[in-house]
Amino acid sequence: MSRVGRKPIPIPQGVQVTVEGNVVRVKGPKGQLERTIPAGLEVAVEDGQVVVRRQDDERQRRALHGLFRTLVANMITGVTQGYERSLTLEGAGYRASKQGRKLVMSLGYSHPVEYVPPEGIEIEVPAANTVVVRGIDKELVGNVAATIRAKRPLSRFRYADGPRGIRYTDERVALRPAKTGK
């Protein structure tokens, strides 16, 4: 049996977890999330805890058991604390600004790069070279941060002004020496 899957998830104060049919809904102070329960899994709320069980030991259900328990735990964390991912723009002239909901970045292209975040995501620009992505859905926050990073991934080469591109603030990049002339 999955060691992760069989651990019950405690429900914190101010959070409501409801199971209706094959949908689990989590409502908290920051918002509401819902997710469809995969076939072969059961979710129950017992004694202030969420318990995920599987119907049999089929390989796919065993794989989904721990995953779905973690997804529900992430939903509970999201509606109580929320998630954030920080990005750093590195390079001469690389900067970001916000125009309404839209993120506008200057990334060394001949045109500014614009990105409109999906519903439920908040983007903040505390400094010209820093972008913070916030939201209650961990998966969506990660996807938005990855999409922004993909606009200009960090170059692995050393330049006189340092590496160029967008990286996660906590990301360590192994830099290679720049090409040398003959």
Secondary structure, 3 states (H helix, E strand, C coil): CCCCCCCCEECCCCCEEEEECCEEEEEECCEEEEEECCCCEEEEEECCEEEEEECCCCHHHHHHHHHHHHHHHHHHHHHHCCEEEEEEEECCCCEEEEECCEEEEECCCCCCEEECCCCCEEEEEEECCEEEEEECCHHHHHHHHHHHHHCCECCCECCCCCCCEEEECCCCCCCECCCCCC
